[in-house]
Structures are given as structure tokens and as C-alpha cells.
């Protein structure tokens, strides 16, 4: 670790205001351990905004959708830790009344952003649909209402805790894209990662990746305290549902992608390119895991 310096190294961190991300960053946000010369400053912003800000490289460490990473590999590397993997579950398409893939063709779907991995997999599952970008935490409401800013809405693409709560609004599941992906590939669906800016240099990249790993491990080892903190960002989730949601996306996959997780990222980028949704084929670049 970097120790032979007295100057502070500022690391601006961007992540979404969700229970799983808050849980992941609890250790860093609450200064639960020494980070040497590094000062971590947190910005909580929705994932689509973070994806788009990453094109300007504003943040040294930022949550990224793997879909967005396809266009950012010149600027960011993927941290070995911090992944959000859907292991036979993931983003969902929901409707007001029962529907099928065939019946949704050509219809309008509310989506949480066109750079999200949810959007990428939705496009691979159903090529022919119109979309309206809606803030992720409003998708369930606009599906229930049937319109958004005067435009009719036939279905919604649901991410984050809406995957657990859509039924409470009387909505119907059409497809769980994480299950579909597992059926297609036999792999978990890599939804998000933490990107670190390449221009920081190998020493800082290694150190920041280490502290991110330490924060995730701290949360998992101090689950009650980390969950208490995360509940502040759970948008009304009951504790048991928040615990379930955190467990879905902060787990062994989050400590390290592992060989299978890295394979899943490559497969997602390859299939996204072959489907025509991603415009160029890239080979993902991962930070080495902490030793």
C-alpha cells in the first residue's frame, strides 16, 4: 500500500443511492478502517447519470453498467471487486396485465436508461420495441398509471429493489432477464461494476481496488451495522426485504468476479455486439485482485 507520502490523494466515488451500493461502500463512507493517504468523497447518483458522466471521466472511481463500459474501456478499468451479478435473477419486464414477448413487440417500454445493462439485455430479448427513459424509481408507478409525460406506457424495465416490490402494485412479471440470460448462457448476468480511471496509474489503481475490497468485506463481516446504514437508502424497503436485496447483489461475486464472472462479462459484451446493440467489440480489462 502507498504509505511513503504525507499528501492526501482525493478519490471521488460515484455510486447509486441503493441499499446494495450503500452496503458495499459502508466501510469507506463511515471511515471504518484506515485508508492511508486516500480521502474518499462519495457522490450518490442514479446509475444512468453515472454512466453518462463517466464519458467525461469526472470521477476516479465510479459504478458503471457493463453496457456503458463497452464505450468507456479507453478511460476506465474494471475493479476486480464491486460487481453486481444476477445469479439466475436480474432486471425484470413488468406490465399491468399478463403479457408475452410476442404481445410486447412494437410496444412502449419505460426503461431506466439506454446505457444500463438492463436495457442491453432487454434489447437482446426483444429487439422490436419503443422506449421512454424514466427515472428508475418511477418505472413501477408509470407502468401502473399507463403513461409518462403524456406518452402511453405498455411495460416497464425494472431494476434495483423494484424487482422485489412490483407485485405490491399489482403488476405482472413478463420475464426475469437474469433467468433468461442463465438459460441462454449458463452464466450469471453481470449488471454493474466499479470502474477506476486508468490515468491514476498502477499504484493508485491497486490501492483503491484494495480499499474497495476491504469496504465490501467489512460490510459482509459487520452485516447488521452495514444493513442499518443501507436502510437509509432503501426507499421504504422493510428490513427483511432490504436484507434479501443486499444479499442478491453483495456476495462472493462482489468480493471478486472470479473466472466465471469474468467469462460472463466477456460473453455479455460479445453477445451485445453480435446482436447489434453494442457498436464495437472490446476485451474487458480487469484490475488484479488484492493479494
C-alpha contacts under 8 A as a table, 3 or more apart, distances in Angstrom:
res1	aa1	res2	aa2	distance
1	X	207	X	5.87
2	X	5	X	7.44
2	X	36	X	7.25
2	X	37	X	7.46
2	X	203	X	7.47
2	X	204	X	7.78
2	X	207	X	7.03
3	X	6	X	7.98
3	X	36	X	6.49
3	X	37	X	7.06
5	X	37	X	7.19
6	X	37	X	6.75
7	X	37	X	6.41
8	X	37	X	4.83
8	X	38	X	5.76
8	X	39	X	6.45
9	X	37	X	5.78
9	X	38	X	4.68
9	X	39	X	5.93
10	X	38	X	5.97
10	X	39	X	4.91
10	X	40	X	6.18
10	X	41	X	7.33
11	X	38	X	6.78
11	X	39	X	5.96
11	X	40	X	4.85
11	X	41	X	6.19
11	X	59	X	7.57
11	X	60	X	5.68
11	X	61	X	6.89
12	X	40	X	5.86
12	X	41	X	4.78
12	X	42	X	6.07
12	X	43	X	7.44
12	X	59	X	5.25
12	X	60	X	5.48
12	X	61	X	6.26
13	X	40	X	6.59
13	X	41	X	5.82
13	X	42	X	4.75
13	X	43	X	6.03
13	X	59	X	6.15
13	X	60	X	6.51
13	X	61	X	4.84
13	X	62	X	5.49
14	X	42	X	5.94
14	X	43	X	4.80
14	X	44	X	5.90
14	X	45	X	6.76
14	X	50	X	6.87
14	X	59	X	6.69
14	X	61	X	6.46
14	X	62	X	4.49
14	X	63	X	6.03
15	X	21	X	6.51
15	X	42	X	7.65
15	X	43	X	6.51
15	X	44	X	5.22
15	X	45	X	6.03
15	X	46	X	7.35
15	X	47	X	7.09
15	X	50	X	7.41
15	X	62	X	6.08
15	X	63	X	5.07
16	X	21	X	6.30
16	X	22	X	7.91
16	X	44	X	5.17
16	X	45	X	4.87
16	X	46	X	4.79
16	X	47	X	5.61
16	X	63	X	7.39
17	X	21	X	6.90
17	X	22	X	6.78
17	X	44	X	5.24
17	X	45	X	6.16
17	X	46	X	6.60
17	X	233	X	5.77
18	X	21	X	5.47
18	X	22	X	6.03
18	X	160	X	7.24
18	X	230	X	7.49
18	X	233	X	5.34
18	X	234	X	5.89
19	X	22	X	5.12
19	X	23	X	5.99
19	X	227	X	7.87
19	X	230	X	4.64
19	X	231	X	6.15
19	X	232	X	7.65
19	X	233	X	5.34
19	X	234	X	4.98
19	X	242	X	6.80
19	X	245	X	7.64
19	X	246	X	6.40
20	X	23	X	5.08
20	X	24	X	6.20
20	X	230	X	7.02
20	X	245	X	6.98
20	X	246	X	4.66
20	X	249	X	6.28
20	X	250	X	6.32
21	X	24	X	4.94
21	X	25	X	6.21
21	X	230	X	7.90
22	X	25	X	5.25
22	X	26	X	5.79
22	X	229	X	7.14
22	X	230	X	4.99
22	X	233	X	7.01
23	X	26	X	5.17
23	X	216	X	7.63
23	X	219	X	6.18
23	X	226	X	5.36
23	X	227	X	6.18
23	X	229	X	6.97
23	X	230	X	5.09
23	X	246	X	7.26
23	X	250	X	7.82
24	X	27	X	7.48
24	X	82	X	7.42
24	X	215	X	6.43
24	X	216	X	4.82
24	X	219	X	6.30
24	X	250	X	6.86
25	X	28	X	5.41
25	X	29	X	5.91
25	X	212	X	7.48
25	X	215	X	5.87
25	X	216	X	6.62
25	X	219	X	7.85
26	X	29	X	5.08
26	X	30	X	5.92
26	X	215	X	6.60
26	X	216	X	7.80
26	X	219	X	6.39
26	X	226	X	5.90
26	X	229	X	6.99
26	X	230	X	7.66
27	X	30	X	5.56
27	X	31	X	6.01
27	X	32	X	4.97
27	X	33	X	7.03
27	X	214	X	7.58
27	X	215	X	4.41
27	X	216	X	7.14
27	X	218	X	5.96
27	X	219	X	6.34
27	X	226	X	7.85
28	X	31	X	5.13
28	X	32	X	6.42
28	X	33	X	7.48
28	X	40	X	7.13
28	X	211	X	7.79
28	X	212	X	7.59
28	X	215	X	5.70
29	X	32	X	7.87
29	X	40	X	7.63
29	X	42	X	7.15
31	X	34	X	7.08
35	X	38	X	5.55
35	X	39	X	7.35
35	X	211	X	6.86
45	X	49	X	6.59
45	X	50	X	6.50
46	X	49	X	5.56
46	X	50	X	6.44
46	X	136	X	7.89
47	X	50	X	4.97
47	X	51	X	6.06
47	X	63	X	7.11
47	X	64	X	6.92
47	X	65	X	7.27
47	X	116	X	7.53
48	X	51	X	4.97
48	X	52	X	6.33
48	X	112	X	7.18
48	X	113	X	5.47
48	X	114	X	7.73
48	X	115	X	6.48
48	X	116	X	6.48
49	X	52	X	5.23
49	X	53	X	6.08
50	X	53	X	5.03
50	X	54	X	6.09
50	X	62	X	7.12
50	X	63	X	6.89
50	X	64	X	6.81
51	X	54	X	5.34
51	X	55	X	7.36
51	X	63	X	7.76
51	X	64	X	5.65
51	X	65	X	6.73
51	X	68	X	5.98
51	X	115	X	6.73
51	X	116	X	7.87
52	X	55	X	5.75
52	X	56	X	7.89
52	X	115	X	7.98
53	X	56	X	5.64
53	X	57	X	6.73
53	X	58	X	6.52
54	X	57	X	4.69
54	X	58	X	6.33
54	X	59	X	7.03
54	X	62	X	7.63
54	X	72	X	7.44
55	X	72	X	6.69
57	X	60	X	7.22
57	X	75	X	7.11
57	X	197	X	7.23
59	X	62	X	6.08
59	X	197	X	7.72
60	X	196	X	5.73
60	X	197	X	5.29
60	X	200	X	7.73
61	X	194	X	6.67
61	X	195	X	5.73
61	X	196	X	4.60
61	X	197	X	6.62
62	X	194	X	5.43
62	X	195	X	5.33
62	X	196	X	6.62
63	X	192	X	6.85
63	X	193	X	5.73
63	X	194	X	4.39
63	X	195	X	6.14
64	X	68	X	6.52
64	X	69	X	6.53
64	X	192	X	5.57
64	X	193	X	5.39
64	X	194	X	5.76
64	X	195	X	6.23
65	X	68	X	5.21
65	X	69	X	6.34
65	X	115	X	6.95
65	X	116	X	5.30
65	X	117	X	5.58
65	X	191	X	5.96
65	X	192	X	4.37
65	X	193	X	6.37
66	X	69	X	4.89
66	X	70	X	6.70
66	X	116	X	7.41
66	X	117	X	5.88
66	X	190	X	6.92
66	X	191	X	5.89
66	X	192	X	5.38
66	X	193	X	6.60
66	X	265	X	7.45
66	X	269	X	7.92
67	X	70	X	5.59
67	X	71	X	7.86
67	X	115	X	5.75
67	X	116	X	5.79
67	X	117	X	4.83
67	X	120	X	6.42
67	X	269	X	7.43
67	X	278	X	7.70
68	X	71	X	5.71
68	X	72	X	6.64
68	X	115	X	5.06
68	X	116	X	6.59
68	X	117	X	7.58
69	X	72	X	4.74
69	X	73	X	5.90
69	X	76	X	7.81
70	X	73	X	6.20
70	X	269	X	6.94
70	X	278	X	7.20
70	X	280	X	7.51
70	X	281	X	7.65
70	X	282	X	6.59
71	X	74	X	7.79
72	X	75	X	5.51
72	X	76	X	6.03
73	X	76	X	5.28
73	X	77	X	6.42
73	X	282	X	7.77
73	X	284	X	7.14
73	X	285	X	7.50
75	X	197	X	5.85
75	X	198	X	5.80
75	X	199	X	7.59
76	X	195	X	5.40
76	X	196	X	5.19
76	X	197	X	4.45
76	X	198	X	5.31
77	X	195	X	5.38
77	X	196	X	5.37
77	X	197	X	6.40
77	X	198	X	6.17
77	X	284	X	7.77
77	X	285	X	5.53
77	X	286	X	5.78
77	X	287	X	6.56
78	X	193	X	6.56
78	X	194	X	5.91
78	X	195	X	4.66
78	X	196	X	6.41
78	X	284	X	7.49
78	X	285	X	6.12
78	X	286	X	4.68
78	X	287	X	6.04
79	X	82	X	6.85
79	X	193	X	7.10
79	X	194	X	5.54
79	X	195	X	5.87
79	X	196	X	6.55
79	X	209	X	6.04
79	X	286	X	5.87
79	X	287	X	5.04
79	X	288	X	7.77
79	X	289	X	7.93
80	X	83	X	7.81
80	X	209	X	7.23
80	X	255	X	7.62
80	X	256	X	5.37
80	X	257	X	6.05
80	X	286	X	5.96
80	X	287	X	5.36
80	X	288	X	6.21
80	X	289	X	5.27
81	X	193	X	7.72
81	X	194	X	7.45
81	X	209	X	7.23
81	X	212	X	7.16
81	X	213	X	5.88
81	X	253	X	7.76
81	X	254	X	5.34
81	X	255	X	4.83
81	X	256	X	4.58
81	X	257	X	6.43
81	X	289	X	7.39
82	X	193	X	5.70
82	X	194	X	5.70
82	X	212	X	7.31
82	X	213	X	7.33
82	X	216	X	7.42
82	X	254	X	4.72
82	X	255	X	6.41
82	X	256	X	7.36
83	X	190	X	7.30
83	X	191	X	7.62
83	X	192	X	5.69
83	X	193	X	4.43
83	X	194	X	6.80
83	X	249	X	7.87
83	X	250	X	7.91
83	X	253	X	6.41
83	X	254	X	4.63
83	X	255	X	7.64
83	X	256	X	7.43
83	X	257	X	6.64
84	X	190	X	6.32
84	X	191	X	5.59
84	X	192	X	4.95
84	X	193	X	6.26
84	X	249	X	5.10
84	X	250	X	6.87
84	X	253	X	7.40
84	X	254	X	6.35
85	X	188	X	6.23
85	X	189	X	5.56
85	X	190	X	4.58
85	X	191	X	5.69
85	X	192	X	7.13
85	X	249	X	6.11
85	X	253	X	6.64
85	X	254	X	7.64
86	X	89	X	4.92
86	X	90	X	4.90
86	X	178	X	5.79
86	X	188	X	5.51
86	X	189	X	4.83
86	X	190	X	6.35
86	X	191	X	6.90
86	X	248	X	7.28
86	X	249	X	7.05
87	X	90	X	7.58
87	X	178	X	6.92
87	X	179	X	7.98
87	X	182	X	7.71
87	X	187	X	7.55
87	X	188	X	4.42
87	X	189	X	6.35
88	X	178	X	5.06
88	X	179	X	4.51
88	X	180	X	7.89
88	X	181	X	7.58
88	X	182	X	5.65
88	X	188	X	6.07
88	X	189	X	7.42
89	X	176	X	6.27
89	X	177	X	6.87
89	X	178	X	4.02
89	X	179	X	5.13
89	X	189	X	7.80
90	X	159	X	7.53
90	X	163	X	7.73
90	X	176	X	6.08
90	X	177	X	5.65
90	X	178	X	4.08
90	X	179	X	7.13
90	X	189	X	7.15
91	X	118	X	5.71
91	X	157	X	6.77
91	X	158	X	5.50
91	X	159	X	5.00
91	X	160	X	7.75
91	X	163	X	6.87
91	X	176	X	6.08
91	X	177	X	5.56
91	X	178	X	6.46
92	X	156	X	7.97
92	X	157	X	5.67
92	X	158	X	5.09
92	X	159	X	6.92
92	X	163	X	6.58
92	X	173	X	6.98
92	X	174	X	7.43
92	X	175	X	5.75
92	X	176	X	4.54
92	X	177	X	5.81
93	X	155	X	6.63
93	X	156	X	5.49
93	X	157	X	4.63
93	X	158	X	6.15
93	X	173	X	6.16
93	X	174	X	5.51
93	X	175	X	5.52
93	X	176	X	6.73
93	X	177	X	7.77
94	X	143	X	7.86
94	X	155	X	5.59
94	X	156	X	5.34
94	X	157	X	6.67
94	X	158	X	7.29
94	X	166	X	7.72
94	X	171	X	6.20
94	X	172	X	5.27
94	X	173	X	4.58
94	X	174	X	5.51
94	X	175	X	7.46
95	X	98	X	6.61
95	X	99	X	6.95
95	X	143	X	6.51
95	X	144	X	7.86
95	X	154	X	6.55
95	X	155	X	4.61
95	X	156	X	6.52
95	X	171	X	5.59
95	X	172	X	5.20
95	X	173	X	6.66
95	X	174	X	7.05
96	X	143	X	6.60
96	X	144	X	6.08
96	X	146	X	8.00
96	X	154	X	7.74
96	X	155	X	7.35
96	X	170	X	7.10
96	X	171	X	4.95
96	X	172	X	6.08
97	X	171	X	6.86
97	X	172	X	6.03
98	X	172	X	5.76
98	X	173	X	7.48
98	X	174	X	7.09
99	X	103	X	6.10
99	X	104	X	7.03
99	X	172	X	7.97
99	X	174	X	6.03
100	X	103	X	5.16
100	X	104	X	6.37
100	X	174	X	6.11
101	X	104	X	5.27
101	X	105	X	6.64
101	X	126	X	6.93
101	X	174	X	7.44
102	X	105	X	5.54
104	X	107	X	5.24
104	X	108	X	8.00
104	X	129	X	7.28
104	X	154	X	7.85
105	X	126	X	7.09
105	X	127	X	7.95
105	X	128	X	5.40
105	X	129	X	5.61
106	X	128	X	5.31
106	X	129	X	4.24
106	X	130	X	6.21
107	X	129	X	5.22
107	X	130	X	5.83
107	X	154	X	6.21
107	X	155	X	7.94
108	X	129	X	6.00
108	X	130	X	4.50
108	X	131	X	5.24
108	X	132	X	7.04
108	X	152	X	7.14
108	X	153	X	5.44
108	X	154	X	5.32
108	X	155	X	6.62
109	X	129	X	7.06
109	X	130	X	6.23
109	X	131	X	4.83
109	X	132	X	6.30
109	X	153	X	6.01
109	X	154	X	5.84
109	X	155	X	4.68
109	X	156	X	5.16
109	X	157	X	6.80
110	X	131	X	5.79
110	X	132	X	4.90
110	X	133	X	5.87
110	X	134	X	5.95
110	X	139	X	6.27
110	X	142	X	7.75
110	X	143	X	7.50
110	X	153	X	6.45
110	X	154	X	7.86
110	X	155	X	6.23
110	X	156	X	4.55
110	X	157	X	6.02
111	X	114	X	7.26
111	X	119	X	6.77
111	X	131	X	6.45
111	X	132	X	6.05
111	X	133	X	5.00
111	X	134	X	5.85
111	X	136	X	7.36
111	X	139	X	7.21
111	X	156	X	6.20
111	X	157	X	5.06
111	X	158	X	7.49
112	X	116	X	7.24
112	X	119	X	7.69
112	X	133	X	5.64
112	X	134	X	5.35
112	X	135	X	5.58
112	X	136	X	4.59
112	X	139	X	7.32
112	X	157	X	6.95
112	X	158	X	7.54
112	X	159	X	7.70
113	X	116	X	5.64
113	X	119	X	6.89
113	X	133	X	5.51
113	X	134	X	7.21
113	X	135	X	7.82
113	X	136	X	7.93
114	X	119	X	5.62
114	X	120	X	7.51
114	X	133	X	7.42
115	X	119	X	6.79
115	X	120	X	7.39
116	X	119	X	5.31
116	X	120	X	6.58
116	X	191	X	7.96
117	X	120	X	4.89
117	X	121	X	6.17
117	X	191	X	5.45
117	X	192	X	7.40
118	X	121	X	5.35
118	X	122	X	6.02
118	X	157	X	7.27
118	X	159	X	7.27
118	X	177	X	7.91
118	X	191	X	7.27
119	X	122	X	4.94
119	X	123	X	6.10
119	X	157	X	7.66
120	X	123	X	5.21
120	X	124	X	6.37
120	X	272	X	6.90
120	X	277	X	6.73
121	X	124	X	4.93
121	X	125	X	6.10
121	X	177	X	6.80
121	X	272	X	7.84
122	X	125	X	5.03
122	X	126	X	5.91
122	X	127	X	7.75
122	X	157	X	7.86
122	X	177	X	7.21
123	X	126	X	5.14
123	X	127	X	4.91
123	X	128	X	7.77
123	X	277	X	7.09
124	X	127	X	6.01
124	X	272	X	7.16
124	X	275	X	6.44
124	X	277	X	7.63
125	X	177	X	7.84
126	X	129	X	6.99
134	X	138	X	6.58
134	X	139	X	6.19
134	X	148	X	7.95
135	X	138	X	5.44
135	X	139	X	6.67
136	X	139	X	5.51
136	X	158	X	7.23
136	X	159	X	6.94
137	X	140	X	7.30
137	X	162	X	7.82
138	X	141	X	5.32
138	X	142	X	6.29
139	X	142	X	5.34
139	X	143	X	6.24
139	X	156	X	5.91
139	X	157	X	7.14
139	X	158	X	6.66
140	X	143	X	5.24
140	X	144	X	6.19
140	X	156	X	6.73
140	X	158	X	7.27
140	X	162	X	7.24
140	X	166	X	6.61
140	X	169	X	7.67
141	X	144	X	5.06
141	X	145	X	6.10
142	X	145	X	4.89
142	X	146	X	5.70
142	X	147	X	5.62
142	X	148	X	5.84
142	X	153	X	7.01
142	X	156	X	7.95
143	X	146	X	4.96
143	X	147	X	6.89
143	X	153	X	6.04
143	X	154	X	6.71
143	X	155	X	5.79
143	X	156	X	5.85
144	X	169	X	7.10
144	X	170	X	7.93
144	X	171	X	7.14
146	X	152	X	5.81
146	X	153	X	4.91
146	X	154	X	6.50
147	X	150	X	6.05
147	X	151	X	5.26
147	X	152	X	4.25
147	X	153	X	4.78
148	X	151	X	5.18
148	X	152	X	6.52
148	X	153	X	6.74
153	X	156	X	7.63
158	X	162	X	5.92
158	X	163	X	6.24
159	X	162	X	5.97
159	X	163	X	6.14
160	X	163	X	6.20
161	X	164	X	5.52
161	X	165	X	6.62
161	X	234	X	7.83
161	X	237	X	7.91
161	X	242	X	7.96
161	X	245	X	6.56
162	X	165	X	4.87
162	X	166	X	5.51
163	X	166	X	6.21
164	X	167	X	7.56
164	X	241	X	7.45
164	X	245	X	7.64
165	X	168	X	5.60
165	X	169	X	7.52
166	X	169	X	5.63
166	X	170	X	7.02
166	X	171	X	5.79
166	X	172	X	7.72
167	X	170	X	5.06
167	X	171	X	5.31
167	X	172	X	6.89
168	X	171	X	7.47
173	X	176	X	7.40
175	X	179	X	8.00
175	X	180	X	7.43
176	X	179	X	5.44
176	X	180	X	6.38
177	X	180	X	4.84
177	X	181	X	5.95
178	X	181	X	5.08
178	X	182	X	6.22
178	X	188	X	7.19
178	X	189	X	5.74
179	X	182	X	5.08
179	X	183	X	6.22
180	X	183	X	5.10
180	X	184	X	6.24
181	X	184	X	5.01
181	X	185	X	5.98
181	X	186	X	7.44
181	X	187	X	7.19
181	X	188	X	7.34
181	X	189	X	6.41
182	X	185	X	5.24
182	X	186	X	4.57
182	X	187	X	5.17
182	X	188	X	6.01
182	X	189	X	7.19
183	X	186	X	5.85
187	X	260	X	7.41
187	X	261	X	7.87
187	X	264	X	5.89
188	X	261	X	7.15
188	X	264	X	6.46
189	X	264	X	6.69
189	X	265	X	7.97
189	X	268	X	7.75
190	X	193	X	7.94
190	X	261	X	7.20
190	X	264	X	6.39
190	X	265	X	5.93
190	X	268	X	7.53
196	X	205	X	6.86
197	X	200	X	5.98
197	X	205	X	7.80
198	X	201	X	6.20
198	X	202	X	7.96
198	X	205	X	7.53
200	X	203	X	7.94
200	X	204	X	5.93
200	X	205	X	6.30
201	X	204	X	5.81
201	X	205	X	6.09
202	X	205	X	5.06
202	X	206	X	6.00
203	X	206	X	5.21
203	X	207	X	6.24
204	X	207	X	5.02
204	X	208	X	5.99
205	X	208	X	5.35
205	X	209	X	6.08
205	X	287	X	7.60
206	X	209	X	5.26
206	X	210	X	6.20
206	X	287	X	7.30
206	X	288	X	7.60
206	X	290	X	7.50
207	X	210	X	5.00
207	X	211	X	6.34
208	X	211	X	5.13
208	X	212	X	6.14
209	X	212	X	5.13
209	X	213	X	6.19
209	X	287	X	7.49
209	X	289	X	7.64
209	X	290	X	7.27
210	X	213	X	5.12
210	X	214	X	6.19
210	X	289	X	7.77
210	X	290	X	5.57
211	X	214	X	4.83
211	X	215	X	6.12
212	X	215	X	5.07
212	X	216	X	6.37
213	X	216	X	5.24
213	X	217	X	6.15
213	X	255	X	6.19
213	X	290	X	7.69
214	X	217	X	5.10
214	X	218	X	5.96
215	X	218	X	5.03
215	X	219	X	6.29
216	X	219	X	5.20
216	X	220	X	6.35
216	X	250	X	7.86
216	X	254	X	7.48
216	X	255	X	6.70
217	X	220	X	5.13
217	X	221	X	6.08
217	X	255	X	7.05
218	X	221	X	5.05
218	X	222	X	5.95
219	X	222	X	5.07
219	X	223	X	5.46
219	X	225	X	7.72
219	X	226	X	5.22
220	X	223	X	5.12
220	X	226	X	7.76
220	X	251	X	7.73
222	X	225	X	5.75
222	X	226	X	6.13
223	X	226	X	5.10
223	X	227	X	5.80
224	X	227	X	5.11
224	X	228	X	6.08
225	X	228	X	5.04
225	X	229	X	6.36
226	X	229	X	5.14
226	X	230	X	6.09
227	X	230	X	4.78
227	X	231	X	5.99
227	X	242	X	7.82
227	X	243	X	6.98
228	X	231	X	5.32
228	X	232	X	7.21
229	X	232	X	5.70
229	X	233	X	7.83
230	X	233	X	5.54
230	X	234	X	6.56
231	X	234	X	4.86
231	X	235	X	7.86
231	X	237	X	7.39
231	X	239	X	7.14
231	X	242	X	6.89
232	X	235	X	7.51
234	X	237	X	5.27
234	X	242	X	6.71
237	X	241	X	6.13
237	X	242	X	5.66
238	X	241	X	5.39
238	X	242	X	6.06
239	X	242	X	4.98
239	X	243	X	6.01
240	X	243	X	5.05
240	X	244	X	6.21
241	X	244	X	4.93
241	X	245	X	6.04
242	X	245	X	5.02
242	X	246	X	6.04
243	X	246	X	5.19
243	X	247	X	6.10
244	X	247	X	5.08
244	X	248	X	6.29
245	X	248	X	5.09
245	X	249	X	6.74
246	X	249	X	5.45
246	X	250	X	5.57
247	X	250	X	5.37
247	X	251	X	6.18
248	X	251	X	7.17
249	X	254	X	7.31
250	X	253	X	7.28
250	X	254	X	5.44
251	X	254	X	5.21
251	X	255	X	6.77
252	X	255	X	5.21
252	X	256	X	6.65
253	X	256	X	5.34
253	X	257	X	5.22
253	X	258	X	7.19
253	X	261	X	7.28
254	X	257	X	6.60
256	X	289	X	7.07
257	X	260	X	7.12
257	X	261	X	4.51
257	X	262	X	5.83
258	X	261	X	5.25
258	X	262	X	6.23
259	X	262	X	5.18
259	X	263	X	6.13
260	X	263	X	4.95
260	X	264	X	6.16
261	X	264	X	4.95
261	X	265	X	6.41
262	X	265	X	5.15
262	X	266	X	6.41
263	X	266	X	5.16
263	X	267	X	6.12
264	X	267	X	5.01
264	X	268	X	6.06
265	X	268	X	5.13
265	X	269	X	6.26
265	X	284	X	7.46
266	X	269	X	5.26
266	X	270	X	6.04
266	X	283	X	6.81
266	X	284	X	6.67
267	X	270	X	5.01
267	X	271	X	5.95
268	X	271	X	5.29
268	X	272	X	5.85
269	X	272	X	5.06
269	X	273	X	6.12
269	X	278	X	7.51
269	X	281	X	6.80
269	X	282	X	7.11
270	X	273	X	5.17
270	X	274	X	6.15
270	X	281	X	6.34
270	X	282	X	7.84
271	X	274	X	4.93
271	X	275	X	5.95
272	X	275	X	5.22
272	X	276	X	6.47
272	X	277	X	5.55
272	X	278	X	5.27
273	X	276	X	5.17
273	X	277	X	5.96
273	X	278	X	4.48
273	X	279	X	6.01
273	X	280	X	6.15
273	X	281	X	5.80
274	X	277	X	7.75
274	X	278	X	7.81
275	X	278	X	7.52
276	X	279	X	6.36
278	X	281	X	7.44
